[in-house]
């Protein structure tokens, strides 16, 4: 019994070491963005999906590719366009004469990591095709349910500036993303290193997996074991309550948003090698979890700033 427990501990410590190495490898590809990379790892390990809203050319695709290679995950990239149909994503049933029956041909959605590039250029019907997949990790075609590969992780990008030819994501779709983040411009040192160094695409091509899909699933199970005290849960509950009564908010955070915040905080705690959540975990992630879920009043302004005022209004007891 003691030997078995020791073996499990050793395996856990080895996986944690590889997790740190994986984060280091991705940081070497996406320079000057340690916080954003920590958020991406936390999102993945919490079982969520990531929405990156930013200008072109700031490393969104580089981040997705570096993650997929480092974690040993099957990767697909889809460019969302105005003529994209749901079947282009999900797949289609085709009658095969040789077998005398319809057979399902999976689309690019059947992968472990999907990069949905410029998701808001696709029409609402196509956007909604992702809803079941993101929420249930399965799709239904012609009355038949097809399970998606595990782990399943969507990274979607959208451009906040170029509004021509875009369709705003509905609240129901936004709610499926655990985090909404912005990469922003690199600092001067990171930008200089990129300009003077080798093309990131070539560097990514030479990467080797540090973790496997089985490791990712094991880490997700480990996140579920991270403890959250009653006081911590009460703190999250007070944040939810404040969001619903705040004068600048039309629609506050739902219980599902609270569960998302708790799950994300557990993932951050595990990344920092803690077995319990602290208020700093919640505070560090609150804007990324909450801002895109809030519906502000017309005069309330930026959603991120609104999330910040809600966070400041709630004391830690």
N, C-alpha and C positions, 0 to 999 in steps of 0.2 A: 504493500500500500504506500509506504513512504517512498519507495523507489519510483512508483508510478507518479506520485505528486511531484517529485523532483524532476522527472522527465518532462512533465507538462510545463513546469516552471522554466526549465532550460529551453524548451521549444518556444515558449512565449517570449523569453528574452532574446532568442535568436531572431524571431520575427520582428520584434521591436527594433533590433539593430538594423535589419534589412529595411525596415520602414524609414529609419533615419537616413540610411544610405540612399533610398529612393527619393526622398525629399531633396537631399543634396544634389542628386543627379539632375532633377528637374530644375532646381535653382541655377545650376550651371548652364542650362539651356535658355532659360528665361531670366535674364539678368536684372538685378535690382528690384525684384518683386517678391521678396520672401513672404510678406503678409498675404498677398493674393494667392501664392502657391499653397500656403498653409490653409487658406480658405477652400481651395480646390480639393485638397486631400481630406479636409474635414467633411466637405460636402459628399464626397465619394464614400467615405467610411460610415457616414451617417445614413447612407442609403437614399440620398436625395439626388437632385439634378441641378445643374448650374446654368444660369443665364448671365452671359457677359455682354454688357451694353457699353460699347465704346467705338471710337473711330477706327477706320481701317488701318492696318499696318502697325498695330501696337503689340502684336504677339499672341493673338487669340488662338490662331491655328497652331503656332509653335507650341503653346502650352498644351493643347489637346493632344498633339502628336507625341510630345515628350512624355506626357502622362501615360498614354496607351502603351508605348514601347517599354517604359520603365516598369509598369505594372503587369506587363505580359498579357495585355487585353487585346482581343480582336477589335479592329478599328474600321469604321466606315465614315466617310464624309459625304454629306449631301448639300448641294447648293440649292436653297429654296428660291423658287422663282414664281412669277405670277401665274404660270400655266401648269404648275405642279399639281397632280391629282393625288388623292389619298392612296390609290392603288400603286402609285409610283414609290411610295414610302413603305407601305405594308406588304405589298405583293398581290398576287392575283391567282385565282383558280382557273386552270386551263384544261380543256377537254383533250385527253390524250387518246388518240385513236387506237394505239397499240394495246392499251390497257382497258379501253372501253369505259373510262370514268374520268371525272374531274380530279385533278391533282393540284395541290397548292404549291405555288412557286414563291418562296419567301422573297421579300424586298430587302433593301439595305437596312431596314429597321432591325432585322435579325442579326444583331451584333452585340458585343459587350460594351463598346463605347461608340456612341453616335455623335458626330459633330454636325449639328443642324445649323448651317451657315446662313445668316441673314433670314432667320425664321419669319420675321415680320414682312417679308416680301411675298410669302405664300398667302392665298386667300383663306378666309376663316375656316372653310370646310376642311381644307388640308391641314391647317393648324390643329383643328380638333381631332384629327386622326391620331395625333400623338397622345391625346388625353388618356385613353385607356392604357396605352403602353406605359406611359410614365407613372400612372397611378397603380396599375395592377400587374405590371410586368407581363402582360399578355395582350393578344389581339384576337378579335373575332371576325372571321370571314365566312360568309355564307352559312352562318349558324354554327360554325366549328371554332373552338377556342384553341389558339396556338400559343404555347408558352415561349417567352423570349429567353435567350441565353442569360446565364447568371455569372457574374454580376452584370446588371444592366445600368448604364450611366449615360445620360444625355447632357452634352454641353451645347447650348444654343447661343448664337450670337445675334445681336441686332445693332443697327447703327442709329444712335439717338438724334443725329443731325439731318440726315438725308431722308426727308419724309415723303418725297415723291415716289409713288408706286408702292407704298407700304400699307399694311393693315395692322393697326394696333392690336397687340395681344389682349384678348379678353381676360377679365379678372380670374375666371376659372382656369385659364391656361397659366397665368402668372403664378397662381397659387400652387401649381405643381412643381415650381422651381423652389428648392430649399433656399438658395442664395441668389441674389442679383448683385454682381460685382462690376467694377470698372477697373481696368488695368492702368490706364493713364500713361503719360509719357515716362520714359525711363529717366533716371537722374543722369547728370553729366558723365560721371565715371562709367556707369553701365553702358551708356550710349557710345562713349568713346571705345570701350572694349568691343562692342558689337561692330563698330565701323572698322576697327583695326584687325578684327579677327576673321575667322573662317565663316562662311555662310552657315547659318543655323540649320538649314535643311540638310547640308552635308554632315554636320555634327550629329544630328538626330539619326541619320541613316546608319551611323556607326555605333549607336547605343545598344546596350544589351539589357535584357530584362533583369531587374533586381528582385521583384516579387512576381508571384503568379496569381492567376485568378482564384485559386484555392486559398492563397494567403489573404487576398482581399476579402473573401467571404469569411475567413477565420477572424480577421480584424473587425469586420462588421459585427460578428457575434461577440467579440470582446467589448465593443462599444456598448452593447446592451447590458453588460455586467458592471459598467461604471456606475457608482452610487451617486444619488442625488438626495440630499437630506430634505426633511419636511420643510425646513426654513427656506431652502433653495427653491422648492416647488412653490411655496407661498410667494416668494419674490417674483417668480415668473407670472403667477396669477395676478399679482398687483400690477404688473406691467400691462397685462391684457386688459384689466379693468380700467386703467388710466387711458389706454388707447381708445376705449369705447366712450369715455366721457370728456375727452380732451376737446376744447372748443374749436380747434382747427381740423378735426377729423369728422368726416361724414359717415364712414363705415370703419369700425375698429377691427382689431385682430380677433380671429375666430379661435375656438379651442384647438383646431387643427394647426393653426399657427403656433400656439403654445406648445403643442407636442413637437413640432418641428424645431422650435427654439431649444427645447430640452434635449432632444436627440442630437442636435448640432453641438450643444454645449458639452455633452458627454464625449462626442468625437474629438473636440478640441482638448478636453482634459486628457484623453488617452494619448493624443499626439504629444502632449507635454508630459507624458509618463506619470500621470496621476490616476488614482483609482476612484476619485470622487470629484464632483463638480464644485467649483467655487463661483461666487458672484462675478468675478472678473471674466470667467468664460462667457457668461450670459452677456455681459456688457460689451465684450469684444466682438460679439457676433450679432448684436441686436439690430443694428441698422441694415446689415445684409439680409437678415431673415425677415424683418418687419417692413422696411420701407416700401417694397413693391406690393405688399399686401394691404397697405393703408389706402383708403380713398379719402383724399383731403377735401376740405371745403375750397371753393374757387379761389378765395383770397389767401389760402394758407401757405402757398408757395411750394418749395421743393420738398419732396417726400423724405429724402434723407435727413434734411434739417428738422422736419417734423418728428421723425423717429428719434432724433437726438434730444428734442425738447421733452418727449415722453420719457425717455430714459432718465434725464436729469430730474424729472418731477417725482420719481419714485425712489424712496430711500431704501437702503439695505438694512434690514433689522438684524 
